[in-house]
Amino acid sequence: MCVHDGADAQLVDGRGQTVSQLFKDVRYGLEYYQREYTWSRRNMQELLDDLANRFLDQWESGHERADVRFYRPYFLGSIVTYESDRTYLVDGQQRFTSLLLLLSHLRGLLGADEDLEEDAAEIDRLIRSRRYGQRSFTLDVPERDACMEALLKGRTDFVLPPNASLSVKNLWARGCDLAEDFPATLRGEPLPYFVDWLLHRVCLVDIRAHDRDNGWEIFETMNDRGARLTPLDLLKGFLLSHAGQNHAELNRAWRDMLSGLTNAGAHPSDFIKTLLQARYVQPDTPDLDKIDGSFHEWVREHAVLLELTRPDQFRWFITDVLVPSAKRYSLIQRATTERVQGLETVRYNADNGLTAQFTLLTAAMRPDDDERTFIAKAQLVARFLDLMLARRMANSAPIQNVEVLPEIMRLVPLVREAATVDELSELLGREAVQLGHDFSGINTFKLRSDNRKQVRYLLARMTAFVEGGNGNPDRTAEYLGLEAGTRPHEIEHIWENHYDRHKEAGSEEQFRNQRDQLGALLLLPKSDNASYQDAVYERKVRFYRGQNLLAALLHPESHERNPRLRRFIEAHDLAKLAKPYGDSFPPSAIKERQRLYRRLCELLWNPADLGFTLPAGQTAKRTPSTRAHYGITPAQLIAIGLLKPHTRLSTTGKTETQYAVLLDDGRVQLDNGAIYDSLSTAAQMALNIRSCNGWRRWQVETENGLEQLIKVRQRALERGLIA
């Protein structure tokens, strides 16, 4: 697209560019009028969810990488640039910076898989380039270099300088969030396909100004002038135009509603989208994609579904549906950032990145519920989601929105129909006993590069549970760094990082594995954690006595003359697990401590104590809802006889061979007893790497000798045994 003036001189040139074309071997500068990089975690999650959803709707296990060229493209908006001594980015910095962070994260994932080293090298050229002996990041802003370098190298020890700008602070925060929020499913088999699609099928329009002044004019026009009507404005117009009367009163109610939502930190459009999905959508409801974009059109086209056929119904929809629901939604929004009595778990879910909780919480709303009833319902829903997340964390199952959304959407119509608190309690009780995971995964759970926040969360909740059980106030928010002016407590390794002091662990690899086990970890304030780091255990355990009770349990004197602690231990049958250790903490103590943590999780997240009414005698587990993109599974290969249950698997590659067993249901059990739902996750855990394709990494003995599972799968496809 080109725009010309009367003399036929080109003023604006708009060109569609793929991500690869925009980022490859280019250096961009920022103009002085650009605002700081301000994207929030939710902004980044929405970008990830949008990209993952569009990609996973097209990808299928077994596709060739060349097939990606036929996937539907995805448009990410526009940027404005002009050429001078370099290319300057005039508008679009937020999205561009976020894409650069995503590319850096993908570079780390690709580099972890020895089969994808060439892909990693290729993506490196999009992140930075070398000219005249100097290497620069594609977005060349010197104050960001140290932070970007740390993120690219996967360093967790980077310390923000005291005078760090808002941009650098947000850059570091969003880069760290990516380790937790990047969809876990994409880290396995689909990873190279997703990278190909992102680079070559995701595009933006580069609006090229002919100089700096022209770029400023375009920037002003796009950001300041002539605000267009939004879907929110158009929805208001549609509703009021059909209301028949009381327009002034309805307009005031609408404006007050928007003001209340905004003051609570909620975006009014997000509220409308969430309400429509939670209150009206059924599995077979058409045009669901419109709700995310043109929700005003969806309301107009589905007016009968919303019972909007008479003027009084339009008035009722505003005054009796939208307005009271917005007040409840505002309360939920406030609960994500501050302590609201009864809704503390909403805040924990938000800190764990579960923005999808809003849909299920909104489904529990009934306009005629009083506030006490609503809070009771919201508390049950939030606790159920927290239980689901905690169990998934314990089993290294993905907790990102894109992964758990199918399960949440399955529950929406069920929660919607639960009229009373008791009905909701019974529904969630039935669902709780059918959850596909329990806390058995804690037995082998350990700290990894991509789950530090989840480890902190489990430790924080267990620490607060022990403290609360001994009459102390709930300090969960403090441990997680959610209170104003506080920093999250840090993960403390009970074993100091000196293999020569812990030869009883076995090899150095075994030492590092045991040192990272959950049973060898505590939660301490940052200053104390830093001061204890290198101390030997017999010295550190004396310091632990003055810390939280979960840490103090390690010291024998903490158990003496402490009747309240003894009662707590006896009441929960923890005597064999909550043991003190004197001057040494051997490998056997780590295993015992691991069992203690499992028991604490089972007590803390006991469904009956969370307020759910459990059905008598119901023990069957439901397989978690998943997306259709998983395609062929090991269970299918077992069913057709190409694989046998309890087959021994081994890893391929340059690293030390690891072994596992393929279970009857297609899950993989490692030699340490850990069980994983996917081949890729199992391989990542066995090899202690961030990403790999489990179909390629696991091999099995067949009549043809040792074969990669991907070859067994290909044989099934070629023979037509699996569609």
Helices and strands as residue ranges (DSSP letters): E 2-4, E 10-18, H 19-23, E 28-30, H 41-56, G 65-70, E 74-83, E 87-91, H 93-112, G 114-116, H 117-127, E 128-131, E 134-137, G 142-144, H 145-152, H 166-181, G 184-187, H 191-201, E 202-209, H 212-224, H 231-241, H 247-263, H 268-279, H 288-292, H 295-301, H 311-316, I 317-322, H 323-335, H 344-351, H 357-363, H 371-394, H 401-417, H 421-433, G 440-444, H 452-469, H 476-479, E 490-493, G 499-501, G 503-505, H 508-515, G 518-520, E 521-524, H 526-532, H 537-544, H 549-552, G 556-559, H 563-571, H 587-604, G 628-630, H 634-639, E 647-651, E 659-662, E 668-670, E 675-676, H 679-687, H 694-697, E 698-702, E 705-708, H 709-718
